[in-house]
Amino acid sequence: MRRPDWGTRKTAAYEKALSAFMAGRPHLRHLHEAKRCALEALRATSVERVEILGCSDSCPACLAVAHRAMTLTEALEKAPLPVKGCTQRLGRRRGWCRCLYVAIVPK
C-alpha cells in the first residue's frame, strides 16, 4: 500500500488557500487542510509533541497561542491552526494566519 505524500498534499492545500484568499474568497478550509497535512507528515516521523510557532509581528490572536505545546494527537483533534480571529495582513487583506507547527524533539 502506498503511503500518502503529505508534503504534496500540504502544498496543494496551501496553494488553494492562498489563491482563494487573494481572490477574496473563503480560504480557511484549505489552510486548515494544509496545517493538518503538516501534522500528518510529522506523525509519519514518530514525532509525539508539537509547538505552535508564531512570528514576532503576529497579530494579537496568533501571539496568544504562540509557543503553546501539545501532543500531536491533541493538535490533530483540536486543530488550533489556522488561528480563529487572526487579523494578520497579506497584501491588502487581513486574516492570513502564518502560524505553524514545529516538532518538539526530546533531549
Protein Blocks (a to p, Z undefined) as FASTA:
>chain_A
ZZddfklmmmmmmmmmmmmmmnopafklmmmmmmmmmmmmmmmnopabdcddddfkbcfk
lmmmgoiacdfklmmmnopaccehiabdehjbghiafbdcdddddZZ
